Amino acid sequence: MQRAPIFLAVLALLGAVGLALGAGGAGAVPFDGGFAQMDVEPDDVSMEVDVRPDGDAQWTVEYRIRLATDEEEQAFEQLRADVENDTEAYTTRFRDRMVSTAETAESTTGRNMTVSNATVTAERRELPQAYGVLTYRFEWTNFAAVDGDRLRVGDAVDGLFLDDSSSLIVSWPEGYRLAETTPDPSEVRDRSVVWNGPVDFSAGQPRISVAPAGPLSGLPTAGIVALLTVLAVAGGVVAYRRRDDGSDGESGVLAGGGGDTATESDATGDEAPSAAGAAAAATDASSSDGADADAGGESEGGSDEAPPVDSDLLSNEEQVLRLIEAQGGRMKQKQVAEELDWTAAKTSQVVTGLRDEGDLDGFRLGRENVLSLPDYDPEADSGGDDEDESDDGDGSDVDEESGGRNGSDERDATDGS
């Protein structure tokens, strides 16, 4: 069956691929020779529009003809020779038609438009079958509308029609993301959308909007909401901890803390935060006056040197664990508060959290709370607390040996008695 000459489709671009914008596509006159010799229509027509950040676009229009017979092969080779020998004749007619199209779009959109740098090539490709491909390229300025940081594409080809052998591919610049499109495309790629014909775009179509990609652009709306919720909760926790760190009262004492309310109240009233204790924690123990060890062996048999604790680099929990570890694995809670220059309430809160997590054990020696690491072995200790225990004079040796490591349940029972 005979089909209309391909060159008619090439030159009458508006009619053949559906750019029915009043540019007179139906009355196009074919070139002498060329595709007219082949007497077939293109098997498919592809229009690719590469939009740039300034709204200009690089257009690529390809007409593909399957070369299934020797006659078609010979006809295409003749066409390729003609294109190479008289390129200007082919580009002039094509450019004139697209200039007419741009002028129509200009009056519709109100943007100044120009068509320039039209080129044409003819080549044989294996896709994988043999095809003859005639390719036109040109620049279309102000093809897309620049709306702030967004690009809006489509009003220059409003009401486009694609027949069943045509496709439209619109791509956007790197660093942009697809915001919206209408109608739904046949395919969405990484940086482009594709409509495969037949598609009869109605008034106001096609439309594509793209915007610069941000750090959250890859997340769906639900993901963004979830992330913002997590950030809000985290911000609240930080604010609470900062408020608690600056508190001088007892509101920070949690239920089941390092000691009962009475004990903590006594400690708060009797022992103000010691600046000297903070300095001792940040300096070499060998350069200190050794007052703690001489006064009652409160170093609990630990090493002679305690590494400095940098509160800017360690969490509250890490400071406590590091300090106790430096003291040999056991330390009085009161001394922890002094060394870290904390209130008794804050110390109790941090210690309670560590005990709940199983990172710290504790027991009572009279009115004192003693903290120890889970792997601390009292039998291996040389008895650095002997003086303290004897000073307490309230049976603390028995407390330590019989129930010192039984956890908070046994401690609470002792308090209750």
Secondary structure, DSSP 4 states (H G I P E B T S, - for coil): -----HHHHHH-HHHHTT--SSS-GGG--PPSSGGGGT----SEEEEEEEE-TTS-EEEEEEEEEE--SHHHHHHHHHHHHHHHH-HHHHHHHHHHHHHHHHHHHHHHH-----EEEEEEEEEEEESSSEEEEEEEEEEETT-SEEETTEEEE-GGGTT-EE-TTEEEEEE--TTEEEEEEES--SEE-SSEEEEESSEE--TT-SEEEEEE--TTTTS-HHHHHHHHHHHHHHHHHHHHHHHHHT--SSTTPPTT-SS-HHHHHHHHHH-PPPHHHHHHHTS-GGGS--HHHHHH-TTTT--S------TTTS-HHHHHHHHHHHTTSEEEHHHHHHHHT--HHHHHHHHHHHHHTTS-EEEEETTEEEEE-TT--GGGS--TTHHHHHHH-SSHHHHHHHHTTS-HHHHHHHHH-
